[in-house]
Amino acid sequence: MNTLLIHDGKTGILHLEKFFYEESIKHTKLHLSEYKKTNSPIGSPDYILVHCLDIDATKALVANLMLVHPLSKVIISTEEKSFDYELIAFEIGCHGIVNVPDELEMLRNTFLTDELCYTKETIHSIVLRQIMHQRQSMQKCLAALTQRELQIAYLSSSGLSNCEIAEQLYISTYTVKTHMQRILKKLSVTNRTKLASILKR
């Protein structure tokens, strides 16, 4: 048994519904029970379905609902679904976004499996965008390193110790240590292992 809180995105009237699924060979039926309207505080439901009337207003509403119900998973329902809307929903921490009534099957599967309520194409696009963003951010960080720091960073990532780097570059171990501290600070990493993983991307 799960609980679903439905917010109409406008009046603030909340519908608290308890639901369960009856599996059969041919289809799955959704049963709703104990329907009631309330404006008073309630316990955290498993899911909150928010109807989107305006994306900016919805962002503020979702942020507030997440503060009040931190354990609940928020899903946005909209009649004008687009990739931009899906991206916004993902960025503000929603469990998904659905086009009602066209994607009720996707919503049903989310309740059954607890999977994210986004299309596979959107998830792939979001992941790709994040990877590209991370690479671009790291390229900017690497550009902030001096030629000597880059040299030491790559030697370190290949497994050389400070002493070995110092011998190879004909500088003191103290100088290598100082450069390493600056490198880690500029790249916002805490150790050589993380530094190596960044440089090998």
Steps between C-alpha positions, in 0.01 A plus 500: 500500500637841398374851560469762229456872564352693205548877485302692236776762472255785552258503795719298734225241554665169572362159426640217709441163346606152596539261214604147422526285192320180415710297260330273250611309193354750252541836670567691819220690668557811709276522807456829685348512845459720807471815289490826692578868453702686757676832556658384823851355537529128431772241530747457217342302214706267282435712190379853430344570160505875419302640209710755312315815394806725476856369509641778721215472750538121494872524578422708811217266600719188457777657709251571779346151485846343521569700816171392657524139377874422461441124476236523227568464128359785295366442148376783277197454277462728200306526176792670320791265554827584327867415542556841665229422755651157564844655547362753750315226688822296522709799611265590786506142626164363383451125472352557156258685274200359312264622231153433638309307381727366224767356730297350783659164419842648574366636828356160588836333433672755722268413788564130445879508454602834654694582183550859390202631304691627196527363148817304422591754233481782755711314756766428235498865391525627858787264583682601181453870578636448851805314370569774246455766768742320733757472222468867410534599867808282538655641183460849648666383823789339308543823305562674832806280566846618399709296258710369790190410703354310205826313459509403869131412501540252211817350650318456830200338330737250335593376848826684570575614855611853591862381519482331159341809345769720658777280358346499153450879488823588688317693771470455875243273666373804692429680170307200370299485823416872473390458138285200592322698771421776250382248238261325739362835617444632146324180391301471827616143565633357825748235393710358215256220424225748415749708305597198293137412425440855376803504271412160352151608386 
